[in-house]
Amino acid sequence: NGIAPGYYATDITLATRSNPETNQRVLDHIPANRWGDTQDLMGAAVFLASPASNYVNGHLLVVDGGYLVR
């Protein structure tokens, strides 16, 4: 099992987020209309690490604010 994060507000994405045009281009493709943060990943990580996922096998949990469905 694993987590596939989308676009997150981190040091790595700072240059993209700091450029208004590029930032808006990214946000236009995310139905949640915002960059993800660490809080968004916590639930997925806790779920996959807990007994609640004991019967989940070989799954990639996408946490991307809806980016892949757009």
mmCIF file of the N, C-alpha and C atoms, coordinates in Angstrom:
data_MODEL
# 
_entry.id   MODEL 
# 
loop_
_atom_site.group_PDB 
_atom_site.id 
_atom_site.type_symbol 
_atom_site.label_atom_id 
_atom_site.label_alt_id 
_atom_site.label_comp_id 
_atom_site.label_asym_id 
_atom_site.label_entity_id 
_atom_site.label_seq_id 
_atom_site.pdbx_PDB_ins_code 
_atom_site.Cartn_x 
_atom_site.Cartn_y 
_atom_site.Cartn_z 
_atom_site.occupancy 
_atom_site.B_iso_or_equiv 
_atom_site.pdbx_formal_charge 
_atom_site.auth_seq_id 
_atom_site.auth_comp_id 
_atom_site.auth_asym_id 
_atom_site.auth_atom_id 
_atom_site.pdbx_PDB_model_num 
ATOM 1   N N  . ASN A 1 1  ? 0.843   -1.184 0.000   1.00 0.00 ? 1  ASN A N  1 
ATOM 2   C CA . ASN A 1 1  ? 0.000   0.000  0.000   1.00 0.00 ? 1  ASN A CA 1 
ATOM 3   C C  . ASN A 1 1  ? 0.882   1.239  0.000   1.00 0.00 ? 1  ASN A C  1 
ATOM 4   N N  . GLY A 1 2  ? 0.327   2.313  -0.491  1.00 0.00 ? 2  GLY A N  1 
ATOM 5   C CA . GLY A 1 2  ? 1.092   3.551  -0.516  1.00 0.00 ? 2  GLY A CA 1 
ATOM 6   C C  . GLY A 1 2  ? 0.185   4.752  -0.683  1.00 0.00 ? 2  GLY A C  1 
ATOM 7   N N  . ILE A 1 3  ? 0.783   5.908  -0.575  1.00 0.00 ? 3  ILE A N  1 
ATOM 8   C CA . ILE A 1 3  ? 0.070   7.174  -0.736  1.00 0.00 ? 3  ILE A CA 1 
ATOM 9   C C  . ILE A 1 3  ? 0.660   7.903  -1.931  1.00 0.00 ? 3  ILE A C  1 
ATOM 10  N N  . ALA A 1 4  ? -0.216  8.377  -2.813  1.00 0.00 ? 4  ALA A N  1 
ATOM 11  C CA . ALA A 1 4  ? 0.205   9.170  -3.972  1.00 0.00 ? 4  ALA A CA 1 
ATOM 12  C C  . ALA A 1 4  ? -0.263  10.602 -3.741  1.00 0.00 ? 4  ALA A C  1 
ATOM 13  N N  . PRO A 1 5  ? 0.618   11.460 -3.260  1.00 0.00 ? 5  PRO A N  1 
ATOM 14  C CA . PRO A 1 5  ? 0.217   12.844 -2.999  1.00 0.00 ? 5  PRO A CA 1 
ATOM 15  C C  . PRO A 1 5  ? 0.134   13.651 -4.290  1.00 0.00 ? 5  PRO A C  1 
ATOM 16  N N  . GLY A 1 6  ? -0.700  14.658 -4.263  1.00 0.00 ? 6  GLY A N  1 
ATOM 17  C CA . GLY A 1 6  ? -0.791  15.580 -5.390  1.00 0.00 ? 6  GLY A CA 1 
ATOM 18  C C  . GLY A 1 6  ? 0.144   16.751 -5.172  1.00 0.00 ? 6  GLY A C  1 
ATOM 19  N N  . TYR A 1 7  ? -0.340  17.939 -5.458  1.00 0.00 ? 7  TYR A N  1 
ATOM 20  C CA . TYR A 1 7  ? 0.456   19.154 -5.268  1.00 0.00 ? 7  TYR A CA 1 
ATOM 21  C C  . TYR A 1 7  ? 0.326   19.623 -3.821  1.00 0.00 ? 7  TYR A C  1 
ATOM 22  N N  . TYR A 1 8  ? 1.469   19.753 -3.148  1.00 0.00 ? 8  TYR A N  1 
ATOM 23  C CA . TYR A 1 8  ? 1.492   20.156 -1.744  1.00 0.00 ? 8  TYR A CA 1 
ATOM 24  C C  . TYR A 1 8  ? 2.359   21.386 -1.550  1.00 0.00 ? 8  TYR A C  1 
ATOM 25  N N  . ALA A 1 9  ? 1.961   22.214 -0.603  1.00 0.00 ? 9  ALA A N  1 
ATOM 26  C CA . ALA A 1 9  ? 2.714   23.428 -0.273  1.00 0.00 ? 9  ALA A CA 1 
ATOM 27  C C  . ALA A 1 9  ? 3.935   23.032 0.552   1.00 0.00 ? 9  ALA A C  1 
ATOM 28  N N  . THR A 1 10 ? 5.070   22.894 -0.129  1.00 0.00 ? 10 THR A N  1 
ATOM 29  C CA . THR A 1 10 ? 6.328   22.533 0.517   1.00 0.00 ? 10 THR A CA 1 
ATOM 30  C C  . THR A 1 10 ? 7.423   23.447 -0.014  1.00 0.00 ? 10 THR A C  1 
ATOM 31  N N  . ASP A 1 11 ? 8.601   23.303 0.548   1.00 0.00 ? 11 ASP A N  1 
ATOM 32  C CA . ASP A 1 11 ? 9.745   24.071 0.043   1.00 0.00 ? 11 ASP A CA 1 
ATOM 33  C C  . ASP A 1 11 ? 10.023  23.751 -1.423  1.00 0.00 ? 11 ASP A C  1 
ATOM 34  N N  . ILE A 1 12 ? 9.785   22.516 -1.814  1.00 0.00 ? 12 ILE A N  1 
ATOM 35  C CA . ILE A 1 12 ? 10.047  22.100 -3.195  1.00 0.00 ? 12 ILE A CA 1 
ATOM 36  C C  . ILE A 1 12 ? 9.136   22.833 -4.183  1.00 0.00 ? 12 ILE A C  1 
ATOM 37  N N  . THR A 1 13 ? 7.912   23.138 -3.771  1.00 0.00 ? 13 THR A N  1 
ATOM 38  C CA . THR A 1 13 ? 6.960   23.796 -4.677  1.00 0.00 ? 13 THR A CA 1 
ATOM 39  C C  . THR A 1 13 ? 6.905   25.312 -4.491  1.00 0.00 ? 13 THR A C  1 
ATOM 40  N N  . LEU A 1 14 ? 7.787   25.852 -3.681  1.00 0.00 ? 14 LEU A N  1 
ATOM 41  C CA . LEU A 1 14 ? 7.762   27.289 -3.380  1.00 0.00 ? 14 LEU A CA 1 
ATOM 42  C C  . LEU A 1 14 ? 7.873   28.150 -4.639  1.00 0.00 ? 14 LEU A C  1 
ATOM 43  N N  . ALA A 1 15 ? 8.771   27.815 -5.541  1.00 0.00 ? 15 ALA A N  1 
ATOM 44  C CA . ALA A 1 15 ? 8.937   28.618 -6.760  1.00 0.00 ? 15 ALA A CA 1 
ATOM 45  C C  . ALA A 1 15 ? 7.659   28.619 -7.591  1.00 0.00 ? 15 ALA A C  1 
ATOM 46  N N  . THR A 1 16 ? 7.011   27.484 -7.709  1.00 0.00 ? 16 THR A N  1 
ATOM 47  C CA . THR A 1 16 ? 5.757   27.390 -8.464  1.00 0.00 ? 16 THR A CA 1 
ATOM 48  C C  . THR A 1 16 ? 4.658   28.189 -7.790  1.00 0.00 ? 16 THR A C  1 
ATOM 49  N N  . ARG A 1 17 ? 4.558   28.079 -6.480  1.00 0.00 ? 17 ARG A N  1 
ATOM 50  C CA . ARG A 1 17 ? 3.516   28.798 -5.747  1.00 0.00 ? 17 ARG A CA 1 
ATOM 51  C C  . ARG A 1 17 ? 3.763   30.295 -5.726  1.00 0.00 ? 17 ARG A C  1 
ATOM 52  N N  . SER A 1 18 ? 5.015   30.714 -5.813  1.00 0.00 ? 18 SER A N  1 
ATOM 53  C CA . SER A 1 18 ? 5.363   32.139 -5.763  1.00 0.00 ? 18 SER A CA 1 
ATOM 54  C C  . SER A 1 18 ? 5.100   32.860 -7.077  1.00 0.00 ? 18 SER A C  1 
ATOM 55  N N  . ASN A 1 19 ? 4.989   32.126 -8.164  1.00 0.00 ? 19 ASN A N  1 
ATOM 56  C CA . ASN A 1 19 ? 4.704   32.712 -9.467  1.00 0.00 ? 19 ASN A CA 1 
ATOM 57  C C  . ASN A 1 19 ? 3.190   32.704 -9.667  1.00 0.00 ? 19 ASN A C  1 
ATOM 58  N N  . PRO A 1 20 ? 2.537   33.883 -9.666  1.00 0.00 ? 20 PRO A N  1 
ATOM 59  C CA . PRO A 1 20 ? 1.074   33.927 -9.737  1.00 0.00 ? 20 PRO A CA 1 
ATOM 60  C C  . PRO A 1 20 ? 0.484   33.166 -10.928 1.00 0.00 ? 20 PRO A C  1 
ATOM 61  N N  . GLU A 1 21 ? 1.105   33.265 -12.088 1.00 0.00 ? 21 GLU A N  1 
ATOM 62  C CA . GLU A 1 21 ? 0.567   32.595 -13.273 1.00 0.00 ? 21 GLU A CA 1 
ATOM 63  C C  . GLU A 1 21 ? 0.666   31.075 -13.154 1.00 0.00 ? 21 GLU A C  1 
ATOM 64  N N  . THR A 1 22 ? 1.820   30.597 -12.743 1.00 0.00 ? 22 THR A N  1 
ATOM 65  C CA . THR A 1 22 ? 2.024   29.159 -12.597 1.00 0.00 ? 22 THR A CA 1 
ATOM 66  C C  . THR A 1 22 ? 1.178   28.609 -11.458 1.00 0.00 ? 22 THR A C  1 
ATOM 67  N N  . ASN A 1 23 ? 1.104   29.339 -10.366 1.00 0.00 ? 23 ASN A N  1 
ATOM 68  C CA . ASN A 1 23 ? 0.291   28.932 -9.226  1.00 0.00 ? 23 ASN A CA 1 
ATOM 69  C C  . ASN A 1 23 ? -1.164  28.766 -9.655  1.00 0.00 ? 23 ASN A C  1 
ATOM 70  N N  . GLN A 1 24 ? -1.692  29.728 -10.388 1.00 0.00 ? 24 GLN A N  1 
ATOM 71  C CA . GLN A 1 24 ? -3.087  29.661 -10.818 1.00 0.00 ? 24 GLN A CA 1 
ATOM 72  C C  . GLN A 1 24 ? -3.313  28.506 -11.786 1.00 0.00 ? 24 GLN A C  1 
ATOM 73  N N  . ARG A 1 25 ? -2.344  28.243 -12.641 1.00 0.00 ? 25 ARG A N  1 
ATOM 74  C CA . ARG A 1 25 ? -2.458  27.122 -13.585 1.00 0.00 ? 25 ARG A CA 1 
ATOM 75  C C  . ARG A 1 25 ? -2.603  25.801 -12.827 1.00 0.00 ? 25 ARG A C  1 
ATOM 76  N N  . VAL A 1 26 ? -1.842  25.646 -11.757 1.00 0.00 ? 26 VAL A N  1 
ATOM 77  C CA . VAL A 1 26 ? -1.951  24.435 -10.939 1.00 0.00 ? 26 VAL A CA 1 
ATOM 78  C C  . VAL A 1 26 ? -3.312  24.392 -10.255 1.00 0.00 ? 26 VAL A C  1 
ATOM 79  N N  . LEU A 1 27 ? -3.701  25.492 -9.623  1.00 0.00 ? 27 LEU A N  1 
ATOM 80  C CA . LEU A 1 27 ? -4.972  25.524 -8.898  1.00 0.00 ? 27 LEU A CA 1 
ATOM 81  C C  . LEU A 1 27 ? -6.170  25.286 -9.807  1.00 0.00 ? 27 LEU A C  1 
ATOM 82  N N  . ASP A 1 28 ? -6.083  25.718 -11.052 1.00 0.00 ? 28 ASP A N  1 
ATOM 83  C CA . ASP A 1 28 ? -7.178  25.509 -12.003 1.00 0.00 ? 28 ASP A CA 1 
ATOM 84  C C  . ASP A 1 28 ? -7.428  24.032 -12.280 1.00 0.00 ? 28 ASP A C  1 
ATOM 85  N N  . HIS A 1 29 ? -6.466  23.184 -11.999 1.00 0.00 ? 29 HIS A N  1 
ATOM 86  C CA . HIS A 1 29 ? -6.615  21.749 -12.235 1.00 0.00 ? 29 HIS A CA 1 
ATOM 87  C C  . HIS A 1 29 ? -6.937  20.955 -10.969 1.00 0.00 ? 29 HIS A C  1 
ATOM 88  N N  . ILE A 1 30 ? -7.044  21.633 -9.842  1.00 0.00 ? 30 ILE A N  1 
ATOM 89  C CA . ILE A 1 30 ? -7.350  20.959 -8.575  1.00 0.00 ? 30 ILE A CA 1 
ATOM 90  C C  . ILE A 1 30 ? -8.765  21.353 -8.151  1.00 0.00 ? 30 ILE A C  1 
ATOM 91  N N  . PRO A 1 31 ? -9.735  20.423 -8.200  1.00 0.00 ? 31 PRO A N  1 
ATOM 92  C CA . PRO A 1 31 ? -11.097 20.758 -7.800  1.00 0.00 ? 31 PRO A CA 1 
ATOM 93  C C  . PRO A 1 31 ? -11.205 21.348 -6.391  1.00 0.00 ? 31 PRO A C  1 
ATOM 94  N N  . ALA A 1 32 ? -10.321 20.966 -5.487  1.00 0.00 ? 32 ALA A N  1 
ATOM 95  C CA . ALA A 1 32 ? -10.337 21.537 -4.136  1.00 0.00 ? 32 ALA A CA 1 
ATOM 96  C C  . ALA A 1 32 ? -9.882  22.993 -4.147  1.00 0.00 ? 32 ALA A C  1 
ATOM 97  N N  . ASN A 1 33 ? -9.278  23.432 -5.256  1.00 0.00 ? 33 ASN A N  1 
ATOM 98  C CA . ASN A 1 33 ? -8.844  24.818 -5.470  1.00 0.00 ? 33 ASN A CA 1 
ATOM 99  C C  . ASN A 1 33 ? -7.848  25.318 -4.423  1.00 0.00 ? 33 ASN A C  1 
ATOM 100 N N  . ARG A 1 34 ? -6.976  24.427 -3.975  1.00 0.00 ? 34 ARG A N  1 
ATOM 101 C CA . ARG A 1 34 ? -5.926  24.821 -3.031  1.00 0.00 ? 34 ARG A CA 1 
ATOM 102 C C  . ARG A 1 34 ? -4.817  23.791 -3.066  1.00 0.00 ? 34 ARG A C  1 
ATOM 103 N N  . TRP A 1 35 ? -3.656  24.198 -2.588  1.00 0.00 ? 35 TRP A N  1 
ATOM 104 C CA . TRP A 1 35 ? -2.534  23.281 -2.437  1.00 0.00 ? 35 TRP A CA 1 
ATOM 105 C C  . TRP A 1 35 ? -2.782  22.423 -1.201  1.00 0.00 ? 35 TRP A C  1 
ATOM 106 N N  . GLY A 1 36 ? -2.332  21.207 -1.222  1.00 0.00 ? 36 GLY A N  1 
ATOM 107 C CA . GLY A 1 36 ? -2.459  20.347 -0.060  1.00 0.00 ? 36 GLY A CA 1 
ATOM 108 C C  . GLY A 1 36 ? -1.464  20.740 1.024   1.00 0.00 ? 36 GLY A C  1 
ATOM 109 N N  . ASP A 1 37 ? -1.745  20.304 2.243   1.00 0.00 ? 37 ASP A N  1 
ATOM 110 C CA . ASP A 1 37 ? -0.797  20.499 3.337   1.00 0.00 ? 37 ASP A CA 1 
ATOM 111 C C  . ASP A 1 37 ? -0.654  19.184 4.100   1.00 0.00 ? 37 ASP A C  1 
ATOM 112 N N  . THR A 1 38 ? 0.250   19.156 5.045   1.00 0.00 ? 38 THR A N  1 
ATOM 113 C CA . THR A 1 38 ? 0.535   17.903 5.744   1.00 0.00 ? 38 THR A CA 1 
ATOM 114 C C  . THR A 1 38 ? -0.690  17.336 6.449   1.00 0.00 ? 38 THR A C  1 
ATOM 115 N N  . GLN A 1 39 ? -1.590  18.187 6.879   1.00 0.00 ? 39 GLN A N  1 
ATOM 116 C CA . GLN A 1 39 ? -2.819  17.713 7.523   1.00 0.00 ? 39 GLN A CA 1 
ATOM 117 C C  . GLN A 1 39 ? -3.623  16.826 6.573   1.00 0.00 ? 39 GLN A C  1 
ATOM 118 N N  . ASP A 1 40 ? -3.575  17.142 5.289   1.00 0.00 ? 40 ASP A N  1 
ATOM 119 C CA . ASP A 1 40 ? -4.324  16.360 4.310   1.00 0.00 ? 40 ASP A CA 1 
ATOM 120 C C  . ASP A 1 40 ? -3.790  14.935 4.177   1.00 0.00 ? 40 ASP A C  1 
ATOM 121 N N  . LEU A 1 41 ? -2.522  14.742 4.439   1.00 0.00 ? 41 LEU A N  1 
ATOM 122 C CA . LEU A 1 41 ? -1.922  13.410 4.327   1.00 0.00 ? 41 LEU A CA 1 
ATOM 123 C C  . LEU A 1 41 ? -2.059  12.583 5.598   1.00 0.00 ? 41 LEU A C  1 
ATOM 124 N N  . MET A 1 42 ? -2.261  13.245 6.720   1.00 0.00 ? 42 MET A N  1 
ATOM 125 C CA . MET A 1 42 ? -2.268  12.537 8.004   1.00 0.00 ? 42 MET A CA 1 
ATOM 126 C C  . MET A 1 42 ? -3.328  11.446 8.079   1.00 0.00 ? 42 MET A C  1 
ATOM 127 N N  . GLY A 1 43 ? -4.539  11.746 7.667   1.00 0.00 ? 43 GLY A N  1 
ATOM 128 C CA . GLY A 1 43 ? -5.611  10.750 7.737   1.00 0.00 ? 43 GLY A CA 1 
ATOM 129 C C  . GLY A 1 43 ? -5.300  9.512  6.918   1.00 0.00 ? 43 GLY A C  1 
ATOM 130 N N  . ALA A 1 44 ? -4.769  9.729  5.721   1.00 0.00 ? 44 ALA A N  1 
ATOM 131 C CA . ALA A 1 44 ? -4.419  8.601  4.856   1.00 0.00 ? 44 ALA A CA 1 
ATOM 132 C C  . ALA A 1 44 ? -3.316  7.760  5.491   1.00 0.00 ? 44 ALA A C  1 
ATOM 133 N N  . ALA A 1 45 ? -2.322  8.418  6.054   1.00 0.00 ? 45 ALA A N  1 
ATOM 134 C CA . ALA A 1 45 ? -1.213  7.697  6.685   1.00 0.00 ? 45 ALA A CA 1 
ATOM 135 C C  . ALA A 1 45 ? -1.688  6.913  7.905   1.00 0.00 ? 45 ALA A C  1 
ATOM 136 N N  . VAL A 1 46 ? -2.528  7.531  8.717   1.00 0.00 ? 46 VAL A N  1 
ATOM 137 C CA . VAL A 1 46 ? -3.047  6.850  9.907   1.00 0.00 ? 46 VAL A CA 1 
ATOM 138 C C  . VAL A 1 46 ? -3.894  5.653  9.494   1.00 0.00 ? 46 VAL A C  1 
ATOM 139 N N  . PHE A 1 47 ? -4.738  5.839  8.478   1.00 0.00 ? 47 PHE A N  1 
ATOM 140 C CA . PHE A 1 47 ? -5.567  4.734  7.996   1.00 0.00 ? 47 PHE A CA 1 
ATOM 141 C C  . PHE A 1 47 ? -4.710  3.557  7.542   1.00 0.00 ? 47 PHE A C  1 
ATOM 142 N N  . LEU A 1 48 ? -3.724  3.818  6.706   1.00 0.00 ? 48 LEU A N  1 
ATOM 143 C CA . LEU A 1 48 ? -2.901  2.730  6.179   1.00 0.00 ? 48 LEU A CA 1 
ATOM 144 C C  . LEU A 1 48 ? -2.035  2.071  7.249   1.00 0.00 ? 48 LEU A C  1 
ATOM 145 N N  . ALA A 1 49 ? -1.728  2.803  8.313   1.00 0.00 ? 49 ALA A N  1 
ATOM 146 C CA . ALA A 1 49 ? -0.913  2.250  9.396   1.00 0.00 ? 49 ALA A CA 1 
ATOM 147 C C  . ALA A 1 49 ? -1.753  1.575  10.478  1.00 0.00 ? 49 ALA A C  1 
ATOM 148 N N  . SER A 1 50 ? -3.070  1.687  10.387  1.00 0.00 ? 50 SER A N  1 
ATOM 149 C CA . SER A 1 50 ? -3.940  1.170  11.441  1.00 0.00 ? 50 SER A CA 1 
ATOM 150 C C  . SER A 1 50 ? -4.563  -0.171 11.054  1.00 0.00 ? 50 SER A C  1 
ATOM 151 N N  . PRO A 1 51 ? -5.161  -0.838 12.039  1.00 0.00 ? 51 PRO A N  1 
ATOM 152 C CA . PRO A 1 51 ? -5.867  -2.087 11.756  1.00 0.00 ? 51 PRO A CA 1 
ATOM 153 C C  . PRO A 1 51 ? -7.052  -1.896 10.798  1.00 0.00 ? 51 PRO A C  1 
ATOM 154 N N  . ALA A 1 52 ? -7.524  -0.670 10.635  1.00 0.00 ? 52 ALA A N  1 
ATOM 155 C CA . ALA A 1 52 ? -8.637  -0.412 9.717   1.00 0.00 ? 52 ALA A CA 1 
ATOM 156 C C  . ALA A 1 52 ? -8.289  -0.793 8.281   1.00 0.00 ? 52 ALA A C  1 
ATOM 157 N N  . SER A 1 53 ? -7.000  -0.855 7.971   1.00 0.00 ? 53 SER A N  1 
ATOM 158 C CA . SER A 1 53 ? -6.589  -1.205 6.605   1.00 0.00 ? 53 SER A CA 1 
ATOM 159 C C  . SER A 1 53 ? -6.040  -2.631 6.504   1.00 0.00 ? 53 SER A C  1 
ATOM 160 N N  . ASN A 1 54 ? -6.318  -3.454 7.504   1.00 0.00 ? 54 ASN A N  1 
ATOM 161 C CA . ASN A 1 54 ? -5.786  -4.821 7.500   1.00 0.00 ? 54 ASN A CA 1 
ATOM 162 C C  . ASN A 1 54 ? -6.190  -5.634 6.272   1.00 0.00 ? 54 ASN A C  1 
ATOM 163 N N  . TYR A 1 55 ? -7.316  -5.323 5.675   1.00 0.00 ? 55 TYR A N  1 
ATOM 164 C CA . TYR A 1 55 ? -7.797  -6.090 4.526   1.00 0.00 ? 55 TYR A CA 1 
ATOM 165 C C  . TYR A 1 55 ? -7.587  -5.324 3.226   1.00 0.00 ? 55 TYR A C  1 
ATOM 166 N N  . VAL A 1 56 ? -6.819  -4.256 3.289   1.00 0.00 ? 56 VAL A N  1 
ATOM 167 C CA . VAL A 1 56 ? -6.476  -3.451 2.111   1.00 0.00 ? 56 VAL A CA 1 
ATOM 168 C C  . VAL A 1 56 ? -5.084  -3.880 1.668   1.00 0.00 ? 56 VAL A C  1 
ATOM 169 N N  . ASN A 1 57 ? -4.987  -4.350 0.444   1.00 0.00 ? 57 ASN A N  1 
ATOM 170 C CA . ASN A 1 57 ? -3.704  -4.845 -0.053  1.00 0.00 ? 57 ASN A CA 1 
ATOM 171 C C  . ASN A 1 57 ? -3.422  -4.326 -1.455  1.00 0.00 ? 57 ASN A C  1 
ATOM 172 N N  . GLY A 1 58 ? -2.204  -3.860 -1.670  1.00 0.00 ? 58 GLY A N  1 
ATOM 173 C CA . GLY A 1 58 ? -1.781  -3.426 -2.993  1.00 0.00 ? 58 GLY A CA 1 
ATOM 174 C C  . GLY A 1 58 ? -2.485  -2.182 -3.494  1.00 0.00 ? 58 GLY A C  1 
ATOM 175 N N  . HIS A 1 59 ? -2.876  -1.316 -2.597  1.00 0.00 ? 59 HIS A N  1 
ATOM 176 C CA . HIS A 1 59 ? -3.636  -0.123 -2.982  1.00 0.00 ? 59 HIS A CA 1 
ATOM 177 C C  . HIS A 1 59 ? -2.766  1.126  -2.908  1.00 0.00 ? 59 HIS A C  1 
ATOM 178 N N  . LEU A 1 60 ? -2.932  1.986  -3.887  1.00 0.00 ? 60 LEU A N  1 
ATOM 179 C CA . LEU A 1 60 ? -2.277  3.289  -3.889  1.00 0.00 ? 60 LEU A CA 1 
ATOM 180 C C  . LEU A 1 60 ? -3.360  4.326  -3.617  1.00 0.00 ? 60 LEU A C  1 
ATOM 181 N N  . LEU A 1 61 ? -3.321  4.931  -2.452  1.00 0.00 ? 61 LEU A N  1 
ATOM 182 C CA . LEU A 1 61 ? -4.329  5.898  -2.035  1.00 0.00 ? 61 LEU A CA 1 
ATOM 183 C C  . LEU A 1 61 ? -3.931  7.284  -2.532  1.00 0.00 ? 61 LEU A C  1 
ATOM 184 N N  . VAL A 1 62 ? -4.715  7.824  -3.445  1.00 0.00 ? 62 VAL A N  1 
ATOM 185 C CA . VAL A 1 62 ? -4.424  9.127  -4.042  1.00 0.00 ? 62 VAL A CA 1 
ATOM 186 C C  . VAL A 1 62 ? -5.008  10.221 -3.155  1.00 0.00 ? 62 VAL A C  1 
ATOM 187 N N  . VAL A 1 63 ? -4.162  11.153 -2.724  1.00 0.00 ? 63 VAL A N  1 
ATOM 188 C CA . VAL A 1 63 ? -4.576  12.279 -1.885  1.00 0.00 ? 63 VAL A CA 1 
ATOM 189 C C  . VAL A 1 63 ? -4.135  13.540 -2.621  1.00 0.00 ? 63 VAL A C  1 
ATOM 190 N N  . ASP A 1 64 ? -4.980  13.975 -3.570  1.00 0.00 ? 64 ASP A N  1 
ATOM 191 C CA . ASP A 1 64 ? -4.562  15.048 -4.472  1.00 0.00 ? 64 ASP A CA 1 
ATOM 192 C C  . ASP A 1 64 ? -5.596  16.153 -4.670  1.00 0.00 ? 64 ASP A C  1 
ATOM 193 N N  . GLY A 1 65 ? -6.603  16.234 -3.816  1.00 0.00 ? 65 GLY A N  1 
ATOM 194 C CA . GLY A 1 65 ? -7.605  17.288 -3.942  1.00 0.00 ? 65 GLY A CA 1 
ATOM 195 C C  . GLY A 1 65 ? -8.477  17.150 -5.179  1.00 0.00 ? 65 GLY A C  1 
ATOM 196 N N  . GLY A 1 66 ? -8.446  15.988 -5.811  1.00 0.00 ? 66 GLY A N  1 
ATOM 197 C CA . GLY A 1 66 ? -9.246  15.735 -7.000  1.00 0.00 ? 66 GLY A CA 1 
ATOM 198 C C  . GLY A 1 66 ? -8.522  15.973 -8.313  1.00 0.00 ? 66 GLY A C  1 
ATOM 199 N N  . TYR A 1 67 ? -7.220  16.220 -8.260  1.00 0.00 ? 67 TYR A N  1 
ATOM 200 C CA . TYR A 1 67 ? -6.442  16.535 -9.466  1.00 0.00 ? 67 TYR A CA 1 
ATOM 201 C C  . TYR A 1 67 ? -6.592  15.471 -10.557 1.00 0.00 ? 67 TYR A C  1 
ATOM 202 N N  . LEU A 1 68 ? -6.527  14.202 -10.186 1.00 0.00 ? 68 LEU A N  1 
ATOM 203 C CA . LEU A 1 68 ? -6.571  13.139 -11.193 1.00 0.00 ? 68 LEU A CA 1 
ATOM 204 C C  . LEU A 1 68 ? -7.925  13.006 -11.881 1.00 0.00 ? 68 LEU A C  1 
ATOM 205 N N  . VAL A 1 69 ? -8.986  13.437 -11.244 1.00 0.00 ? 69 VAL A N  1 
ATOM 206 C CA . VAL A 1 69 ? -10.312 13.298 -11.860 1.00 0.00 ? 69 VAL A CA 1 
ATOM 207 C C  . VAL A 1 69 ? -10.666 14.464 -12.771 1.00 0.00 ? 69 VAL A C  1 
ATOM 208 N N  . ARG A 1 70 ? -9.871  15.492 -12.749 1.00 0.00 ? 70 ARG A N  1 
ATOM 209 C CA . ARG A 1 70 ? -10.180 16.652 -13.591 1.00 0.00 ? 70 ARG A CA 1 
ATOM 210 C C  . ARG A 1 70 ? -9.590  16.526 -14.947 1.00 0.00 ? 70 ARG A C  1 
# 
